[in-house]
Amino acid sequence: MTERRCGWAGSDPLMRAYHDEEWGVPERDGRALWEKLMLDGFQAGLAWITVLKKREAFRAGFAGFDPETVARFGEAEIARLLADPGIIRSRAKIEATIGGARAYLKMRDAGEDFADYCWGFVDGSPLRGDGHSFPASTPLSERVSKDLKKRGFKFVGPTIVYAWMQATGLVNDHTHDCFRRSEVARL
């Protein structure tokens, strides 16, 4: 018998592997949460598969998403990234990632752990969707979005934030019949 998956996983092997191994798994590492938020920002207006196929090139271009390094990027690095066909070459999104690194470090320097900050919105435990309805955004993603923007993050609208919350396991939004729904609930 074939295991049921969320419909969006489709038949693409990369998307299926992402669904089966990563999506919805609670991420507790602050740097990894930040990386995923930045990648979700690059998705704006595009399909996730586009970002997923380019993820390793993004990691190479953005120094492994090391916030200390990315925060120091200037015009030379922006020009290098804009010339890199392996990534999504949007100046606004590249600059948003650099700004996001600076915002991340500002939080850290103020004694605020990014993982604690993120998980604080859900009281430390993943929210569980009903498995039937999948909104593009929620009142909570609107609140998180507003707070992230206040802190200097960009490309963090409520829809991007909700997709990030789903991807990082802040919300378990696997469909009711998906084999991963109960598995990630136990993590």
Secondary structure, DSSP 4 states (H G I P E B T S, - for coil): -PPP--GGG-S-HHHHHHHHHTTTPPP--HHHHHHHHHHHHHHTTS-HHHHHHHHHHHHHHTGGG-HHHHHT--HHHHHHHHT-TTS---HHHHHHHHHHHHHHHHHHHTT--HHHHHHHTTTTS-EE--SS---S--HHHHHHHHHHHHTT--S--HHHHHHHHHHTTSEE---TT-HHHHHHHT-
